C-alpha cells in the first residue's frame, strides 16, 4: 500500500496474519479518514506518529469510524525496528494491549 504525502510517498506492507489491523487500516483509508490527518509526532531516531489532528474534520471522521479497539495481534515474528509500521496502543489501563 502507498501513502501519498506532499513530501513524497511511503510504501507500507500490511501482513495477512494480522487480519484485524490490516482490515482496519484499509477500512480507514477507504473511508478517507487519514485525508485530514498529519504526522503529529516526529522524534528523530525513534518514532514518527501519524493519523491524528486536532481539527474538527478529523474529530468528525473519528466519530464516523466508530469507537472501538482492536485486540492485540502482535507476534515475536515482528519487531519494532526502523521502518516498522504499526498501530498505537490504547494507553489507559490496557492490560490486553489493545490498539486504536
Secondary structure, 3 states (H helix, E strand, C coil): CEEEECCEEEECCCCCCCHHHHHHHHHHHHCCHHHHCEEEEEECCCEEEEEECCCHHHHHHHHHHCCCCECCCCCCCCCCCCCCCCCCECCCCCCCCCEC
